[in-house]
Amino acid sequence: MIGRENNITGKGAEKLFNFRPFFFSAIFLSLGILFYFAYHFLGVSTLWLLLGIPLVAIPFFFCHNKRQIYYTALTMLLVGGSFLVGFFSFSAQLGGVYDVEPQLGEQYVTGKVVDIRPYAYNTIVILDDLVIGEDRENGKLIAYLPPSFEEKVSLCDEVFLVGKVYGNEPSVEEFHYDAGELTENIRFRIWTEEVSVVGQRFDLFLFLRSRAERVIEAGMDESPASVMSAMLFGNTAGIDDGLYENIRQGGIAHIFAVSGLHVGALFAFCVFLFARKPFQRVPKLARWIVLAGILYLYAGVCGFSASVLRATVMCLVLYATSLLSIKTDMLESLGIAGIVLLLYKPTFLFEVGFQLSFMACLGLAFLTKPLGHVCDEIQKLYRKYFPKAPTRAEIEARKNGDTLPPSIGERVYQLVRSFLSASIAVQLFTAPLLLHYFGYVSSWALLLNGIFVPIVSGLFAMMLLLVALASVFPVELAVVFLYIPNLLWSLLLLLFQTIDFSSFALRNISLTGGGFFSYYCGLLFATDKWNLSKGATMSLSTASFAVFLLLLLLGIFSG
């Protein structure tokens, strides 16, 4: 993307922004997936692609020489190819799942239990390794059973069911697409009360998870045990509905969705160990393979969920670039992770967790530094009106031209600055999605995340290690291993059992497509990624937010 030299940059720079190949390839890969979605489900004509011809031609008018023409052509080929790959990969995934009859009639079904989700009115069981009638089928089946079956079936059980089997059909509303079942490759569903356990098949990942959940249940009280299991493995079905809803209203339910926070904490712990002297002699490739094995094992225990795979891929990419001393930024690493995941399963793009995770990472990449500068300006303003008398040591250091190590106050400020800039950046980038999908944004989120995120990040690896150790020994000893986690979660849950966090939430605000676009344009122009003067970026950001507020007010008054 090359532009003419412009005085609004204040630098005489020719580039409006620095082109990042992987990041922009991931964007256009996503656009290709979205276009096939619009074509397949909403009937949008492929003739709209003709509008891309003038868009492709425009950058060439700003090329001054053959070299610029060459690089611009390569850029167009890269993003255009990424778009087509996204279009056809999503087409292939849809064709592989929704190619079954809507109704298969009364059938006998056998399969292996790979997940159990108990609810108040039924128990949902996910089956793999399916045989329907006399035919072995690819994909999985979701079975709706009476609540009593929660205690009658276990992970790895081979079960026999009888009932009417239906082919899975997509659920589409405007641009909201529930792709979770498609991502899990669930092709069939059945409602039945005729279920019997006919055997058990060994699965290492399911065995480890089942054992860990049994140890947690035996070694902890009911509420702490359900929360512990949810935090480690993402299974929130055991948490009391009222307690879980209050946690959601507090804005920290993401600690139970195993994702970047959890995998990142495990990754950081492993990297910390590998940085010790005994591991420094181990070859870099061996260290990467060991880390990949640990993260793969944890991802398998969590059922290879989309959020865990996203975080695992990104952590391994970051560690590889670090070991190889490859200079890259967060946007390029995010782009690589996005490409790998969307090529693996294009429907990840439609999952709320995927969108929130990547928006949170974009917030960190785009806004953390500018918000840090804002904190510095506020501190300077405070020092201007409330100056601090220099200490004797500072006076002596200035006379001698020396520098003193940071004081305790300066270190605390840097910690608070880092936390606030990162937290606010994440909140700003994810707020519209939270409003769209959940109908509210918690005003408590910043405070509660400041309490719980450091606790989960700092203690996650220890808790996982304690559960692993307890799983090796007899179940009766689980109380000893899990005493501290049980006490800790009991104390933390008192906060949610005594305070109602549903107050002061931002609710009932509906954002249009234009509102989303103008809001994110306002955020992007407020970043330091543009080769423009501060005045230009501030004007563009202010104008975008003004349009956003206008559309928001129009929506409120018209509603």
C-alpha angles and dihedrals in degrees: 000000000000123000135186119269106276131189092218088075091066088213104069086242120161097205119079088203138348111270113232110196100202095043094050092042088056090050094052091042086057092047090054091053091049092049093053088049090054091045096047102038105023101036096240111168120243087226086085086075088072087074087069092068096074090040090056091047097050098074091056091064088065095053115110101186144014093269092058090047090052095050093043090053091050090050092051091048091049097050093037091051091048090053092052092046089054092047096051097036091057089047090054094049093050091049091053095055109030095048095102132099114269090234126026094178128220108350145168111237132190125181147139119269108239100164139018122197114183118201135172097263103027146000117243116210124187116210129199133181088048130198112184113187103322097328128093109225133202118233132030138291128222113215123197109210134173115274092253091069091072089087096037100061130049137189113284092022115139107224137191119215135181124199147089111313121208130193114242116255128197121257109217130173117172103301095339111103123178098217099161095102092044090052089052088049093240105168102164141038135193138186112208147142094198104094131142133175109235101173146321132260121205117240117171096211095046091045092053092047093047091049093048093049091049091051092049091049091050097044103043140049117265102262096039089046093053091047092046092051091048093050095049101038107014096245104141096164092097095056116101109258095233093048093047093049091052090050089051091050088052089059099239103099086113089079086073094049101083103228143114094334093058100035089043091054092050090045092050091050092051093046089050090054093045090053091062118103097253090061098043091084092055111100115258093240091053091051090050092049092049091050091047089051093051093048091044091053091050091046090052093051088052090052096255089279118188094249093052092047091050093052094042093053092048094048092049091048091051093047092048092052089047094051092046092045090235112165110228136143132231094262093057092046089049090049093052091049091047093050093049093048097043092048088051094048119357091194090072084084091069097049117105092222092054092050094046093046095051094042089052090051091047089051090053092047097045108031110026094083097044091047089049088056089051089054089051092051091050090050091050090050090050092049090049094058097030105035119188120226110241117246123239090254091054092049092051092047092053091050092052095041091242130140124227124219114258114282123234089258092052091049091050090049092052091050092048091044092052093046096046096045093048095042095047091046091054093045093050094050096045101039096089092051092049090051092048099047104029104023098235147059116214118233088202094059098094094050097042093044087053088059104037105033094061090045093050093042094048100041103031096092091046092051092047090049092050091051090048091051092046089052091059094054129058114292091244090070093055090093089062096047095043099041095106096045089047092052093044096050092044089057094044094048091056086074092061094039093056105034127059107220096185090091123097094020122147105241147167096027115140119202122204125213089261090051092054092047096048092044094053091042087056091052095045094050088051091062129091094239096097125087090224134111119267091249093055095048092045091051092050092046093048092048092050093050090047089056090047093052091046092052090045093052091046089052093049095048095041090049 
